[in-house]
């Protein structure tokens, strides 16, 4: 059975395979779980607070979470650019200060480090957290990432996607 829909929540629940179209072109195909993992699931945290942040608070939290990006969607805040693993690091030496290396900076974007930064900031400003979960993407987030990203602007030749053969269904 083939279902065409613009209701991505429905597609996420019902479809075995989803073909994502942007500007009439297929830019990605796969199961909803695969598409979410590839384009929206990994590298994200979803944060639900007891109230929306004002502009000043949102900017302060975004600065605290940098280089991760804080975005607002309809029902939550989404933190993008989160890494899934903590980068191992040697025990600190008292003789030498810790170097500011790529490994040190990357450790600051791990799920653990970002979750800790969110919890600490919310505690400091007195805003309770209602929910915080990793991999909070949906099929809609995957679509938006595809539509807004380089694949949404790429040509069919750049993506190596071919038009369906019209003789195929005869």
NULUMPA-98651 format. One record per residue (C-alpha): residue number from 1; x, y, z; residue in three letters. Coordinates in Angstrom, 1 decimal, always signed. Layout:
REM NULUMPA-98651
<site><nr>NUM</nr><xx>X</xx><yy>Y</yy><zz>Z</zz><rest>ALA</rest></site>
...
REM end
This chain:
REM NULUMPA-98651
<site><nr>1</nr><xx>+0.0</xx><yy>+0.0</yy><zz>+0.0</zz><rest>UNK</rest></site>
<site><nr>2</nr><xx>+1.2</xx><yy>+3.5</yy><zz>-0.8</zz><rest>UNK</rest></site>
<site><nr>3</nr><xx>+0.2</xx><yy>+6.5</yy><zz>+1.4</zz><rest>UNK</rest></site>
<site><nr>4</nr><xx>+1.0</xx><yy>+10.0</yy><zz>+0.5</zz><rest>UNK</rest></site>
<site><nr>5</nr><xx>+0.7</xx><yy>+12.6</yy><zz>+3.2</zz><rest>UNK</rest></site>
<site><nr>6</nr><xx>+2.0</xx><yy>+15.9</yy><zz>+4.4</zz><rest>UNK</rest></site>
<site><nr>7</nr><xx>+1.2</xx><yy>+14.8</yy><zz>+8.0</zz><rest>UNK</rest></site>
<site><nr>8</nr><xx>+4.6</xx><yy>+13.7</yy><zz>+9.2</zz><rest>UNK</rest></site>
<site><nr>9</nr><xx>+3.3</xx><yy>+12.5</yy><zz>+12.5</zz><rest>UNK</rest></site>
<site><nr>10</nr><xx>+1.0</xx><yy>+10.1</yy><zz>+10.6</zz><rest>UNK</rest></site>
<site><nr>11</nr><xx>+3.8</xx><yy>+8.9</yy><zz>+8.4</zz><rest>UNK</rest></site>
<site><nr>12</nr><xx>+6.0</xx><yy>+8.3</yy><zz>+11.4</zz><rest>UNK</rest></site>
<site><nr>13</nr><xx>+3.4</xx><yy>+6.1</yy><zz>+13.0</zz><rest>UNK</rest></site>
<site><nr>14</nr><xx>+2.1</xx><yy>+4.2</yy><zz>+9.9</zz><rest>UNK</rest></site>
<site><nr>15</nr><xx>+4.9</xx><yy>+3.9</yy><zz>+7.3</zz><rest>UNK</rest></site>
<site><nr>16</nr><xx>+7.5</xx><yy>+1.2</yy><zz>+6.9</zz><rest>UNK</rest></site>
<site><nr>17</nr><xx>+9.4</xx><yy>+3.3</yy><zz>+4.4</zz><rest>UNK</rest></site>
<site><nr>18</nr><xx>+9.3</xx><yy>+7.0</yy><zz>+3.9</zz><rest>UNK</rest></site>
<site><nr>19</nr><xx>+10.5</xx><yy>+8.9</yy><zz>+0.8</zz><rest>UNK</rest></site>
<site><nr>20</nr><xx>+11.2</xx><yy>+12.6</yy><zz>+1.7</zz><rest>UNK</rest></site>
<site><nr>21</nr><xx>+10.5</xx><yy>+15.0</yy><zz>-1.1</zz><rest>UNK</rest></site>
<site><nr>22</nr><xx>+11.8</xx><yy>+18.5</yy><zz>-1.1</zz><rest>UNK</rest></site>
<site><nr>23</nr><xx>+10.8</xx><yy>+20.8</yy><zz>-4.0</zz><rest>UNK</rest></site>
<site><nr>24</nr><xx>+9.5</xx><yy>+17.7</yy><zz>-5.9</zz><rest>UNK</rest></site>
<site><nr>25</nr><xx>+12.7</xx><yy>+15.7</yy><zz>-5.5</zz><rest>UNK</rest></site>
<site><nr>26</nr><xx>+13.4</xx><yy>+12.7</yy><zz>-3.4</zz><rest>UNK</rest></site>
<site><nr>27</nr><xx>+16.2</xx><yy>+13.7</yy><zz>-1.0</zz><rest>UNK</rest></site>
<site><nr>28</nr><xx>+16.1</xx><yy>+10.8</yy><zz>+1.4</zz><rest>UNK</rest></site>
<site><nr>29</nr><xx>+14.5</xx><yy>+7.4</yy><zz>+1.9</zz><rest>UNK</rest></site>
<site><nr>30</nr><xx>+14.3</xx><yy>+4.9</yy><zz>+4.7</zz><rest>UNK</rest></site>
<site><nr>31</nr><xx>+12.3</xx><yy>+3.8</yy><zz>+7.7</zz><rest>UNK</rest></site>
<site><nr>32</nr><xx>+11.1</xx><yy>+6.6</yy><zz>+10.0</zz><rest>UNK</rest></site>
<site><nr>33</nr><xx>+13.5</xx><yy>+5.3</yy><zz>+12.7</zz><rest>UNK</rest></site>
<site><nr>34</nr><xx>+16.4</xx><yy>+5.4</yy><zz>+10.2</zz><rest>UNK</rest></site>
<site><nr>35</nr><xx>+15.5</xx><yy>+8.9</yy><zz>+8.9</zz><rest>UNK</rest></site>
<site><nr>36</nr><xx>+15.1</xx><yy>+10.3</yy><zz>+12.5</zz><rest>UNK</rest></site>
<site><nr>37</nr><xx>+18.5</xx><yy>+8.7</yy><zz>+13.6</zz><rest>UNK</rest></site>
<site><nr>38</nr><xx>+20.3</xx><yy>+10.0</yy><zz>+10.5</zz><rest>UNK</rest></site>
<site><nr>39</nr><xx>+18.9</xx><yy>+13.5</yy><zz>+10.3</zz><rest>UNK</rest></site>
<site><nr>40</nr><xx>+17.2</xx><yy>+14.4</yy><zz>+13.7</zz><rest>UNK</rest></site>
<site><nr>41</nr><xx>+17.7</xx><yy>+11.8</yy><zz>+16.4</zz><rest>UNK</rest></site>
<site><nr>42</nr><xx>+21.3</xx><yy>+11.6</yy><zz>+17.3</zz><rest>UNK</rest></site>
<site><nr>43</nr><xx>+22.9</xx><yy>+14.8</yy><zz>+18.4</zz><rest>UNK</rest></site>
<site><nr>44</nr><xx>+19.8</xx><yy>+16.3</yy><zz>+19.9</zz><rest>UNK</rest></site>
<site><nr>45</nr><xx>+18.3</xx><yy>+16.8</yy><zz>+23.3</zz><rest>UNK</rest></site>
<site><nr>46</nr><xx>+14.7</xx><yy>+17.9</yy><zz>+23.9</zz><rest>UNK</rest></site>
<site><nr>47</nr><xx>+14.0</xx><yy>+20.1</yy><zz>+26.8</zz><rest>UNK</rest></site>
<site><nr>48</nr><xx>+10.5</xx><yy>+20.9</yy><zz>+28.2</zz><rest>UNK</rest></site>
<site><nr>49</nr><xx>+10.4</xx><yy>+23.6</yy><zz>+30.9</zz><rest>UNK</rest></site>
<site><nr>50</nr><xx>+7.5</xx><yy>+24.8</yy><zz>+33.1</zz><rest>UNK</rest></site>
<site><nr>51</nr><xx>+7.4</xx><yy>+28.0</yy><zz>+31.1</zz><rest>UNK</rest></site>
<site><nr>52</nr><xx>+8.8</xx><yy>+29.5</yy><zz>+28.0</zz><rest>UNK</rest></site>
<site><nr>53</nr><xx>+12.1</xx><yy>+31.4</yy><zz>+28.3</zz><rest>UNK</rest></site>
<site><nr>54</nr><xx>+12.1</xx><yy>+35.1</yy><zz>+27.6</zz><rest>UNK</rest></site>
<site><nr>55</nr><xx>+14.6</xx><yy>+36.4</yy><zz>+25.0</zz><rest>UNK</rest></site>
<site><nr>56</nr><xx>+17.3</xx><yy>+37.2</yy><zz>+27.6</zz><rest>UNK</rest></site>
<site><nr>57</nr><xx>+17.0</xx><yy>+33.8</yy><zz>+29.3</zz><rest>UNK</rest></site>
<site><nr>58</nr><xx>+17.0</xx><yy>+32.0</yy><zz>+25.9</zz><rest>UNK</rest></site>
<site><nr>59</nr><xx>+20.2</xx><yy>+33.9</yy><zz>+24.9</zz><rest>UNK</rest></site>
<site><nr>60</nr><xx>+21.9</xx><yy>+33.1</yy><zz>+28.3</zz><rest>UNK</rest></site>
<site><nr>61</nr><xx>+21.1</xx><yy>+29.4</yy><zz>+28.0</zz><rest>UNK</rest></site>
<site><nr>62</nr><xx>+22.2</xx><yy>+29.3</yy><zz>+24.4</zz><rest>UNK</rest></site>
<site><nr>63</nr><xx>+25.6</xx><yy>+30.9</yy><zz>+25.4</zz><rest>UNK</rest></site>
<site><nr>64</nr><xx>+26.0</xx><yy>+28.3</yy><zz>+28.2</zz><rest>UNK</rest></site>
<site><nr>65</nr><xx>+25.4</xx><yy>+25.5</yy><zz>+25.7</zz><rest>UNK</rest></site>
<site><nr>66</nr><xx>+27.6</xx><yy>+26.7</yy><zz>+22.9</zz><rest>UNK</rest></site>
<site><nr>67</nr><xx>+28.9</xx><yy>+25.3</yy><zz>+20.6</zz><rest>UNK</rest></site>
<site><nr>68</nr><xx>+25.6</xx><yy>+23.4</yy><zz>+20.7</zz><rest>UNK</rest></site>
<site><nr>69</nr><xx>+22.6</xx><yy>+25.2</yy><zz>+19.2</zz><rest>UNK</rest></site>
<site><nr>70</nr><xx>+19.4</xx><yy>+26.0</yy><zz>+21.2</zz><rest>UNK</rest></site>
<site><nr>71</nr><xx>+16.3</xx><yy>+26.1</yy><zz>+19.1</zz><rest>UNK</rest></site>
<site><nr>72</nr><xx>+12.6</xx><yy>+26.5</yy><zz>+20.0</zz><rest>UNK</rest></site>
<site><nr>73</nr><xx>+9.9</xx><yy>+24.3</yy><zz>+18.4</zz><rest>UNK</rest></site>
<site><nr>74</nr><xx>+6.2</xx><yy>+24.2</yy><zz>+19.2</zz><rest>UNK</rest></site>
<site><nr>75</nr><xx>+6.3</xx><yy>+22.3</yy><zz>+22.4</zz><rest>UNK</rest></site>
<site><nr>76</nr><xx>+10.0</xx><yy>+22.2</yy><zz>+23.5</zz><rest>UNK</rest></site>
<site><nr>77</nr><xx>+13.5</xx><yy>+23.5</yy><zz>+23.2</zz><rest>UNK</rest></site>
<site><nr>78</nr><xx>+15.8</xx><yy>+21.4</yy><zz>+21.0</zz><rest>UNK</rest></site>
<site><nr>79</nr><xx>+19.6</xx><yy>+21.4</yy><zz>+21.6</zz><rest>UNK</rest></site>
<site><nr>80</nr><xx>+21.5</xx><yy>+20.3</yy><zz>+18.5</zz><rest>UNK</rest></site>
<site><nr>81</nr><xx>+25.1</xx><yy>+19.4</yy><zz>+18.1</zz><rest>UNK</rest></site>
<site><nr>82</nr><xx>+25.2</xx><yy>+17.1</yy><zz>+21.1</zz><rest>UNK</rest></site>
<site><nr>83</nr><xx>+27.7</xx><yy>+14.2</yy><zz>+20.9</zz><rest>UNK</rest></site>
<site><nr>84</nr><xx>+26.6</xx><yy>+10.8</yy><zz>+22.2</zz><rest>UNK</rest></site>
<site><nr>85</nr><xx>+29.7</xx><yy>+9.8</yy><zz>+24.0</zz><rest>UNK</rest></site>
<site><nr>86</nr><xx>+32.0</xx><yy>+11.4</yy><zz>+26.6</zz><rest>UNK</rest></site>
<site><nr>87</nr><xx>+35.5</xx><yy>+11.8</yy><zz>+25.3</zz><rest>UNK</rest></site>
<site><nr>88</nr><xx>+37.8</xx><yy>+9.9</yy><zz>+27.6</zz><rest>UNK</rest></site>
<site><nr>89</nr><xx>+40.5</xx><yy>+12.1</yy><zz>+29.2</zz><rest>UNK</rest></site>
<site><nr>90</nr><xx>+43.4</xx><yy>+11.5</yy><zz>+31.5</zz><rest>UNK</rest></site>
<site><nr>91</nr><xx>+43.3</xx><yy>+12.3</yy><zz>+35.2</zz><rest>UNK</rest></site>
<site><nr>92</nr><xx>+44.1</xx><yy>+16.0</yy><zz>+35.8</zz><rest>UNK</rest></site>
<site><nr>93</nr><xx>+47.6</xx><yy>+16.8</yy><zz>+36.7</zz><rest>UNK</rest></site>
<site><nr>94</nr><xx>+48.3</xx><yy>+19.3</yy><zz>+39.4</zz><rest>UNK</rest></site>
<site><nr>95</nr><xx>+51.7</xx><yy>+20.2</yy><zz>+37.8</zz><rest>UNK</rest></site>
<site><nr>96</nr><xx>+50.2</xx><yy>+21.3</yy><zz>+34.4</zz><rest>UNK</rest></site>
<site><nr>97</nr><xx>+46.9</xx><yy>+23.0</yy><zz>+33.6</zz><rest>UNK</rest></site>
<site><nr>98</nr><xx>+44.6</xx><yy>+21.1</yy><zz>+31.4</zz><rest>UNK</rest></site>
<site><nr>99</nr><xx>+45.2</xx><yy>+21.9</yy><zz>+27.7</zz><rest>UNK</rest></site>
<site><nr>100</nr><xx>+42.4</xx><yy>+23.5</yy><zz>+25.6</zz><rest>UNK</rest></site>
<site><nr>101</nr><xx>+42.4</xx><yy>+20.8</yy><zz>+22.9</zz><rest>UNK</rest></site>
<site><nr>102</nr><xx>+39.8</xx><yy>+19.5</yy><zz>+20.5</zz><rest>UNK</rest></site>
<site><nr>103</nr><xx>+39.2</xx><yy>+16.5</yy><zz>+22.9</zz><rest>UNK</rest></site>
<site><nr>104</nr><xx>+38.6</xx><yy>+18.9</yy><zz>+25.8</zz><rest>UNK</rest></site>
<site><nr>105</nr><xx>+36.1</xx><yy>+21.0</yy><zz>+23.9</zz><rest>UNK</rest></site>
<site><nr>106</nr><xx>+34.3</xx><yy>+18.0</yy><zz>+22.4</zz><rest>UNK</rest></site>
<site><nr>107</nr><xx>+33.8</xx><yy>+16.6</yy><zz>+25.9</zz><rest>UNK</rest></site>
<site><nr>108</nr><xx>+31.7</xx><yy>+19.7</yy><zz>+26.6</zz><rest>UNK</rest></site>
<site><nr>109</nr><xx>+29.2</xx><yy>+18.7</yy><zz>+23.9</zz><rest>UNK</rest></site>
<site><nr>110</nr><xx>+28.5</xx><yy>+15.1</yy><zz>+25.3</zz><rest>UNK</rest></site>
<site><nr>111</nr><xx>+25.0</xx><yy>+14.3</yy><zz>+26.3</zz><rest>UNK</rest></site>
<site><nr>112</nr><xx>+26.2</xx><yy>+14.1</yy><zz>+29.9</zz><rest>UNK</rest></site>
<site><nr>113</nr><xx>+28.0</xx><yy>+17.5</yy><zz>+29.8</zz><rest>UNK</rest></site>
<site><nr>114</nr><xx>+25.1</xx><yy>+19.3</yy><zz>+28.0</zz><rest>UNK</rest></site>
<site><nr>115</nr><xx>+22.5</xx><yy>+17.7</yy><zz>+30.4</zz><rest>UNK</rest></site>
<site><nr>116</nr><xx>+24.6</xx><yy>+18.8</yy><zz>+33.4</zz><rest>UNK</rest></site>
<site><nr>117</nr><xx>+24.8</xx><yy>+22.4</yy><zz>+31.9</zz><rest>UNK</rest></site>
<site><nr>118</nr><xx>+21.1</xx><yy>+22.6</yy><zz>+31.3</zz><rest>UNK</rest></site>
<site><nr>119</nr><xx>+20.2</xx><yy>+21.3</yy><zz>+34.8</zz><rest>UNK</rest></site>
<site><nr>120</nr><xx>+22.7</xx><yy>+23.6</yy><zz>+36.5</zz><rest>UNK</rest></site>
<site><nr>121</nr><xx>+21.5</xx><yy>+26.7</yy><zz>+34.5</zz><rest>UNK</rest></site>
<site><nr>122</nr><xx>+17.8</xx><yy>+25.9</yy><zz>+35.2</zz><rest>UNK</rest></site>
<site><nr>123</nr><xx>+18.7</xx><yy>+25.5</yy><zz>+38.9</zz><rest>UNK</rest></site>
<site><nr>124</nr><xx>+20.6</xx><yy>+28.8</yy><zz>+39.0</zz><rest>UNK</rest></site>
<site><nr>125</nr><xx>+17.7</xx><yy>+30.7</yy><zz>+37.5</zz><rest>UNK</rest></site>
<site><nr>126</nr><xx>+14.9</xx><yy>+28.8</yy><zz>+39.2</zz><rest>UNK</rest></site>
<site><nr>127</nr><xx>+13.1</xx><yy>+27.3</yy><zz>+36.2</zz><rest>UNK</rest></site>
<site><nr>128</nr><xx>+12.0</xx><yy>+23.7</yy><zz>+36.8</zz><rest>UNK</rest></site>
<site><nr>129</nr><xx>+12.5</xx><yy>+21.1</yy><zz>+34.1</zz><rest>UNK</rest></site>
<site><nr>130</nr><xx>+9.5</xx><yy>+19.1</yy><zz>+33.1</zz><rest>UNK</rest></site>
<site><nr>131</nr><xx>+11.3</xx><yy>+16.8</yy><zz>+30.7</zz><rest>UNK</rest></site>
<site><nr>132</nr><xx>+14.7</xx><yy>+16.3</yy><zz>+29.2</zz><rest>UNK</rest></site>
<site><nr>133</nr><xx>+15.5</xx><yy>+13.4</yy><zz>+26.8</zz><rest>UNK</rest></site>
<site><nr>134</nr><xx>+18.2</xx><yy>+12.5</yy><zz>+24.3</zz><rest>UNK</rest></site>
<site><nr>135</nr><xx>+17.5</xx><yy>+11.8</yy><zz>+20.6</zz><rest>UNK</rest></site>
<site><nr>136</nr><xx>+14.3</xx><yy>+13.8</yy><zz>+20.8</zz><rest>UNK</rest></site>
<site><nr>137</nr><xx>+13.9</xx><yy>+14.2</yy><zz>+17.0</zz><rest>UNK</rest></site>
<site><nr>138</nr><xx>+10.8</xx><yy>+13.4</yy><zz>+15.0</zz><rest>UNK</rest></site>
<site><nr>139</nr><xx>+10.2</xx><yy>+12.7</yy><zz>+11.4</zz><rest>UNK</rest></site>
<site><nr>140</nr><xx>+9.2</xx><yy>+16.4</yy><zz>+11.1</zz><rest>UNK</rest></site>
<site><nr>141</nr><xx>+12.6</xx><yy>+17.4</yy><zz>+12.5</zz><rest>UNK</rest></site>
<site><nr>142</nr><xx>+14.3</xx><yy>+15.1</yy><zz>+10.0</zz><rest>UNK</rest></site>
<site><nr>143</nr><xx>+12.2</xx><yy>+16.7</yy><zz>+7.2</zz><rest>UNK</rest></site>
<site><nr>144</nr><xx>+13.1</xx><yy>+20.2</yy><zz>+8.4</zz><rest>UNK</rest></site>
<site><nr>145</nr><xx>+16.8</xx><yy>+19.3</yy><zz>+8.6</zz><rest>UNK</rest></site>
<site><nr>146</nr><xx>+16.6</xx><yy>+18.0</yy><zz>+5.0</zz><rest>UNK</rest></site>
<site><nr>147</nr><xx>+14.6</xx><yy>+20.9</yy><zz>+3.7</zz><rest>UNK</rest></site>
<site><nr>148</nr><xx>+16.8</xx><yy>+23.5</yy><zz>+5.3</zz><rest>UNK</rest></site>
<site><nr>149</nr><xx>+20.1</xx><yy>+21.8</yy><zz>+4.7</zz><rest>UNK</rest></site>
<site><nr>150</nr><xx>+22.3</xx><yy>+21.2</yy><zz>+1.7</zz><rest>UNK</rest></site>
<site><nr>151</nr><xx>+20.1</xx><yy>+18.3</yy><zz>+0.4</zz><rest>UNK</rest></site>
<site><nr>152</nr><xx>+17.1</xx><yy>+20.6</yy><zz>+0.2</zz><rest>UNK</rest></site>
<site><nr>153</nr><xx>+19.0</xx><yy>+22.8</yy><zz>-2.2</zz><rest>UNK</rest></site>
<site><nr>154</nr><xx>+20.9</xx><yy>+20.2</yy><zz>-4.1</zz><rest>UNK</rest></site>
<site><nr>155</nr><xx>+20.2</xx><yy>+19.3</yy><zz>-7.7</zz><rest>UNK</rest></site>
<site><nr>156</nr><xx>+19.2</xx><yy>+15.7</yy><zz>-8.7</zz><rest>UNK</rest></site>
<site><nr>157</nr><xx>+22.6</xx><yy>+15.3</yy><zz>-10.4</zz><rest>UNK</rest></site>
<site><nr>158</nr><xx>+24.5</xx><yy>+16.3</yy><zz>-7.2</zz><rest>UNK</rest></site>
<site><nr>159</nr><xx>+22.5</xx><yy>+13.8</yy><zz>-5.2</zz><rest>UNK</rest></site>
<site><nr>160</nr><xx>+22.7</xx><yy>+11.0</yy><zz>-7.8</zz><rest>UNK</rest></site>
<site><nr>161</nr><xx>+18.9</xx><yy>+10.6</yy><zz>-7.7</zz><rest>UNK</rest></site>
<site><nr>162</nr><xx>+17.3</xx><yy>+9.6</yy><zz>-11.0</zz><rest>UNK</rest></site>
<site><nr>163</nr><xx>+13.8</xx><yy>+10.3</yy><zz>-12.1</zz><rest>UNK</rest></site>
<site><nr>164</nr><xx>+11.5</xx><yy>+7.2</yy><zz>-12.0</zz><rest>UNK</rest></site>
<site><nr>165</nr><xx>+11.3</xx><yy>+5.4</yy><zz>-15.4</zz><rest>UNK</rest></site>
<site><nr>166</nr><xx>+7.8</xx><yy>+6.0</yy><zz>-16.7</zz><rest>UNK</rest></site>
<site><nr>167</nr><xx>+7.9</xx><yy>+2.7</yy><zz>-18.6</zz><rest>UNK</rest></site>
<site><nr>168</nr><xx>+8.4</xx><yy>+0.8</yy><zz>-15.3</zz><rest>UNK</rest></site>
<site><nr>169</nr><xx>+4.7</xx><yy>+0.8</yy><zz>-14.5</zz><rest>UNK</rest></site>
<site><nr>170</nr><xx>+3.3</xx><yy>-0.1</yy><zz>-17.9</zz><rest>UNK</rest></site>
REM end
